[in-house]
Amino acid sequence: MLDLLSRDRIVNEAGLRTALRHLDTISSSGATALQATVKHMSSSPYVFAYIISVWDRREAMISQIMTDFPRKSQEYPTSVARTMLDNLSMYFLAFPDEPLAMDVARDISRHRGFIEDALHVLCRLNTMKFSGAGSFEDENNLFDESDDGFVKKKVPHKIRESNLPIAHTSIDASIFPRLDVVVPLTSEAAGSLSTHILTKLKNALLFYLSLLRRTELAGAIKALLLPNVDESAKDVAPEVSSTEDVESPTTRPNAYQMVQFMKAVLYFENADGFGEWRILISTQAYKKLREFRRADKNIFKIIFKQIKQLSNGHFSDDNHKRLNRPDAGIPIYDAKMTKDLRLVYQIDCVPDQDGKIYGIYMDAQLDRVWDALSSYLTRKGREYRSRCIFRNRPVLSKESTILPASFPLSEHEPEFSASPLDLSDKDMDHLQSLLVLEKYFTFSQVSLIADQDVQHVFMLTPQEQKIVECTTSCYILGRRGTGKTTTMLFKILGIQRAWEMSAVDMPKPRQIFVTKYRVLATRAKECFTKFLESLALADYTLEELAKMKAQSIQEGLVDLDDLSKSQMNIPMKYSELEDEHFPLFVTFDRMIAADISDNDVPETRESAGPFFNIDNAEAHDCFVTYDVFANQYWPNFPWNLTKNLSSVIFSWIVKGSEHGLTCPEGVLDRPNYIRLSHRSYPNFANQRGILYDIFECYTKIKKQRRHHDAADRTHAILKVLQSQRFPGQQIDYLYLLHSSLTEITLELSVVVLRRLCRNPDGLFWAGDTAQTISAGSSFRFDDLKAFLYRVEQQDISVNSAGACLRQPAIFQLAINYTSHGGIVNCASSVIELITKFWPNTIDNLRPEKGVVDGLKPVFFTGWDKNIVRHEQFWFWTRRGRIEFGAEQCILVRDDAARQKLRDEVGEVGLIMTLYESKGLEFNDVLLYNFFEDSAVDLSRWRVVLDGVDGQRYVPNFDRDEVQYAGVCSELKLLYVGITRARKNLWIVDKSNKSDPMRLFWTSRNQVQNCTPGTDVPHLAVSSTPEEWASFGRSLFSHKRYSQAIHCFERANLRREVKVCEAYQLRDVARSSVGVALLCDQKRAFNVAADAFTDCGATATGNQKLQYYRNSADCYVRAGDDLKAAEAYFNAQEFEQAARRYRKVGRFDRNLHVLNDHGMDIPEEPTAKLCVVREQSYCSRNNTQPPLPLFSTFDEEVDEELESLEDYDLDDARASLLESHSRYYEAAELHLSENRPLEAVRAFMKDESNIDSTIRAADTILEYFWRQCSFRITVESIADEPMQHFIALADQLETNKLTPATRDQISMFQSILRGNREPLRNLALNFYIQNNEPAALLCLDHIFSRTTDIRTFAVDEMQWFLQQFHAYARLLYLILTFPDPMEHRGIQRLFSIVRLSGDQFLIPDGTFLHNNLMEIRQGIIFVSKHPSGYTASRRIVTKLLQQSIRTILKDKISEIDVMCCKSPVFSQCLQFLISGVCRIDNCPQEHVAVSKLDRQYYNNRVAIHIWQILILQFMYSAHPYIERRDSMRDWLKHLYEAINPPFFIQGSPADLDMNLMPLRLDGMKVVKLWIRESFYSLDAFHTQAEFLTALMGITSLSFAFDRNDAPVYISRANCTISGPLELFRKGDNRYMVHDLLSSYQGATRSSISSGILYIIHVLDNRLYVNLSVLCDCIEDICSTFVINYQMDPHFNKFPLHNVVLPCSWLLFPHKFTTEKETKLFLMGKLLDEIARLVEALRVEAGMDFLWLNHTRFTPILRNVFISRM
């Protein structure tokens, strides 16, 4: 019946009444039932609060609660009262402030603080033991004064422990003052204190219950229980407070109890002789103090004595002199030590008073920064200032000793703004150092004695402290530099130290810190070790500390990912980890990999082993990283799928998400993927079908290549974990850093990591979703929270600790300790835009803040290439040119942008792409051309202007959200760029695409605009060699080798440069795998191997071994096993050396290694090496496999193959495989050795395997594409291998192939046999299949030869132009790709080969190679290559685009010339009427009247539009080519085709837009031409044909673009003014306006305007085309007739029994009755028409009239007389 009290039941009135009746029954049933109900309701504070607020019989329950309140401290932690107090105190903290009085709100906060601390004190009291001997104070006698005024070293902890009379070594005495009580020294005092605390807790509970009974709070209580919740969010884990929960004392492994006691062990206590004032000292002051101790002990003693006096509260005029002005806010003091030496400090208060030492300065160094510091600290509020100023009275009236004050917890005061600090750059840096960069820790002599350079455990902020002390799992959300990693390390440290100092025997907590990158894990471990050293100095000898430091990995210029087992200080297997290895800082997959690859279950090794082959040097290539995907996979996907997307790994959406966990093989099927809610991955919502197509292509290629990715690997782990128990002991605490979450780790990877941890309260997830740089990424912590919540609820094995499920706490860190406020505010505004427009792509956090103000980013605007080059301001000073320093960086978008900038300004410093800069920070950053290089256009960038107050640029954003999705990814990338800067950010961009963001920032006063003519800051700052070297090592650790080379070159460190070059060469070689030719791959690895060998020759120690090991691995990849063996030998990898010597047949060296170093090689490999050596001698002179030595059993055949592989006898391996009918494997072996012909033959022998046929066809096609690329003639490739491939293609079983593959085979067969006709249909098939490269190749072979189209009929011409349009379109598409070198189809079509890095090969004999030979002088940045030419991406792209533009111009111009001469574009009217034409070679079409039907009319119009569309491709490719005359001529032809002079030819009424090219899309180009023609029409320049052109294009514009035409026509110059003859005498009206008014028909006078225009033309005999003039007269007269007939005053039945031409009825504007019809004007017009008819009849006075293509004949004159 208790479910009646659930939230779901009481949300409605009926359920509530039922629940209250049930409670009425319970309250009268006795104490037992009431106690059970109270216990049930106590776990749900919202329900409990609501019930109490509305139940009128609640007093019985409240009385029972108070009666059952515990009376003993031991009962309280497990009591219902404790649970109720915890929940109600948190409940009221979340309560709205409005209904609460101020004193009540303060009491709520005060009670919560007391409840939190009371539990800790009661737990301590329960564990304290009192023996009666000694006292608590005995423990403070830690130090004795030494001769030099210093103190002696603390006795080690383990020795002290045995001498203590009472067992409270882990008691945290600092928690007792929080309750305003002292530490009890006897059991009686402890009991009395317990009673006192329980009484106050009982009063607190009574206070909360009284609040629930207040009627004025009932509404707010109900609102908290029943908020309006969005339906879509019901499945998400409920929100929890960001304040930590108190640990519930359920039964758990004892290691978990460390969280409760760790706070006391994180910091040093004040040492012996020091007083009550805690002294915090900055790292800089501590460093100075150590320097004095070594250099001048007398001064050191003075300083130490002064610090000791301050700690004892002995303040005097000498040591407590105010340094800043009296009115400057928070006092800053200096203590005089010598004549010129000063100690600068402050009385701080967080929350109790202590002394904070800022530094030790000379008197001359005390500048105005201290006033600024004081002013800044004043912003913390009045309460903070009053507490800092407050002083207790002296303890004795005659003494000056003052004790520090202790204050209760206060409400957080919001910081109030103050005027900007007016400081120099140097002073601002100093202030930022004091407030941001400096860390403050408790002063301790212990580390000074040891004189160790340790990293001290500094003081955390209250928010960070709350996170560290949290007893549940938690999520930490924070932007870069807010302290996420710090809180992780302090929590690990606290738990570790609590265990070390605990007097209770309990297992060591197993803690693991997991991140993606080895460098991050290593840095975290180093930082943790230094923290631990600083705390452990009192407990360890110097020898023990030295041993601890030696356990860390030796520093050096070595890639940590290369380290071998012997250099790792942890086992390679997770299952072999012992307690001594924890805490563990690791990239996790390799350890689990070793467990799986060595698994005893054969099925496990077979299914999962291939994913974890960590010992194979070539296994690196089998794993699909982002770079492998982008370089080797993305270019191979169909063009139509990838053309509008970027190369982002999509498989994790389909295969790595939560949704795929329940699907077969973990892969989300297409229907379920497409049905994902818009909230999931919103950036991909409208492209899911395409993405799934890409995923299927990716999966297919991955399977063929036997590759695997992160999703495959994680699925393999899950599969193993589901089938057997976890390999090894589970851990207690798991810390996962954001780099593992936001970009690479899949949701199912989170499941794996979660299963490592047996403690549901031991999870620490930290991240920043603003830095998901991958395009389309929409990872959010809200999604992770909901996902893990469901995992915890559903998976019993996960929640194995047996505790009740508790929600993790949620924390946000919003203070940025890396950058100052100027940069942080700018970055926060970017996050604000993302949150505003795309809230589902990022976590909604409070805006981050900088600790101090700083310079606003500088935005260079208004600069362009025509103004003085601004680069001179960056790098020039009065002393000459300098480059950027080590802590400065120029950030660009990609490699192409970097190369372009280097071409402009040279080697000016570090230039990095935004992707490369992730994880790095710089003092100064110049963000260069971010917007100019953006793929998002200006219209979409304008969406950010909606973020400007009062602006609304995109009113329908919700409807058009998909259109702006690219801006979201761009803003995340922009955020990454901004947040790389610590001190200065400069944004340089010449594109108008930057204007929206600049205006947005300017409106918020967040940037400083720098324009030409203003003072330009000199950006470059030089660096010392030491600074260059330091930053070079940082870059090396991040694998940024080219940038590290730059740094080491500036530091003049040649050895380091060589090392970086070697690593860079290895990266280049690795990137060539699967992209470049096999020979080029091997050459690249060989070069890298040689470089590592040179490095190894000059190195020492572990670095030497590692360089030789890297060299050996590269030689293996290069196929040089002899050099590999020698390198392995130098690396002391003797087993590998022996294997390689054996493989190359150097058995003498093999024997030498086995004899001399056999003890270093495991016994089993040694025995096998000896056996195989003997077998090899037997077959030394035989290229065939030594069959007699081996059995034919499958297992032994595999052994034989392995041996032959070791010998590198690939021919023999292939023969052996074929002899056992393993054709597929043999063929793959041939392919790996670059023998495609043999591979195809082997594939085709495998007749029973359809995959073999498919692979054979793919291999043949690959060969055909390489040999028969774009513009390659058949004659140039007719060699013997090609004939073999043609014959093999004929033998293929095409019924086993897909239609697409069959069509490609047919295409090459037709091309190679010179049969062009089939190519037309094949091109159409490819066009439909979206296989644009194949379609273009077909069409190019059709159109590469000139076809004379002048004799074509209309139908033939339409078919030809339609195909040619497809050809031109495909050529033009190549020009539209921003980076065509990333498109696999384009690379294949033009036979471009990607080499290492950013280099591409243009092979001999190809189209581009031939073009390059012709224009060699124009392109200088190319290099010769044995197979052709090599060039950078930018150069090859430039060459390709230049070549395609040339083809487009030549072919389209050729077609245009022939179309202009083709008769089908103009009909001979003389022949049409009389059937006879006497003109020799008449340029017009002679067509019989019988052919003139509706279809023929539309076909004629269509060929004109096809030609316009084709010409547009040329004009778009060559924007500066002269086009006005051509466009006007073709529009004139189009007008005549639509409006022919004779009715038999058709009329606009016959026009069917469904028969037009591309329908409405085709008409867009026509509209564009009409608009351009208006703008270019010059009434003075084309005066002779002006009116004809104007009437023609006006008619077309209102026919096809009536809505927009008035706007652009009104802007055209020709409609504003013209020659005098077009102005009407009398009123001087420009007659063009009358013409436009007539066509538009929007005014009452439009008919009159048209009549006046015609009268003016005829009266003034203006030069005009008669056919066009007749069309205009007909348009005006038809409008007049219709409007006159529709006048109700004239006719009661408008248009009844009226016969009208169909063309009169096309335009609705003619039927409006608002037009005036003036009969007298029509009379004048008819008089003018009569005179015109008479002139035509007598053939006199018609010299101002003309016709297209012909002269007036009697027949033609009669045609126009009849029309009029």
Disulfide bonds with the S-S distance in Angstrom:
none
